[in-house]
Amino acid sequence: MISTDEEMQLEQMEKNVGRSVTFETDDGNILRGKITGVSNTEHYTVLIDCNLPWPWYIRKEAINFVQDI
């Protein structure tokens, strides 16, 4: 069962769906993508910008929000 605190965290995170973000991979590459969902209170689902759609599950503290132009 999800606690009220976790429900509030998920609701807050869901407000970021559709936002552009960057994050750094373990090998130092910087990837850019768009948040497509919330996996749980610790992870976003991010669809990276590339030729083939590829969802990544990224810890929320690793996400850097970018300004959409």
Secondary structure, DSSP 8 states (H G I E B T S, - for coil): ---HHHHHHHHHHHTTTT-EEEEE-TTS-EEEEEEEEEEETTEEEEEESSSS--EEEEEGGG-EE----
